[in-house]
Amino acid sequence: MPTLKLPNRFARDLAGVEAPRTTIGYYWEEFQPANTVTEVVENRHTGEEKRWTSIHELVIKTKDGALWRSLYEQGLTEYQDVEPFEYEGDLIEFTQVKPVPVEHIEYQAVAD
């Protein structure tokens, strides 16, 4: 499975970007793989939560059009001051993904 590794601080900065966003700051010139990131495609809560944190999905696009995904945790309250990727090490691993349409059922009120 192909992976992309980005510096922790850069991944944390990307986690702070509201998606979709096609303009990414290019002040990371010293790290070539970071320069390949062109877009934050998704940055959303997955619906999953742990006791003190919520799980979020970050999907980015690179210059070659490939999509990459990583999960991170965010504190649920001001007392759980957990930053994205805070305890994940120096390099954050993103796995290559592809979009897959999913059909779901939605329930709406019935009019009388």
Stockholm file with secondary structure:
# STOCKHOLM 1.0

chainA/1-112         MPTLKLPNRFARDLAGVEAPRTTIGYYWEEFQPANTVTEVVENRHTGEEKRWTSIHELVIKTKDGALWRSLYEQGLTEYQDVEPFEYEGDLIEFTQVKPVPVEHIEYQAVAD
#=GR chainA/1-112 SS CCEEEEEHHHHHHHHTSCSSBCCCCCCCTTSHHHHTEEEEEEEEEEEEECSSEEEEEEEEEETTSCEEEEEEEEESSTTSCCCTTTTSCSEEEEEEECCCCCCCCCCCCCCC
#=GC SS_cons         CCEEEEEHHHHHHHHTSCSSBCCCCCCCTTSHHHHTEEEEEEEEEEEEECSSEEEEEEEEEETTSCEEEEEEEEESSTTSCCCTTTTSCSEEEEEEECCCCCCCCCCCCCCC
//
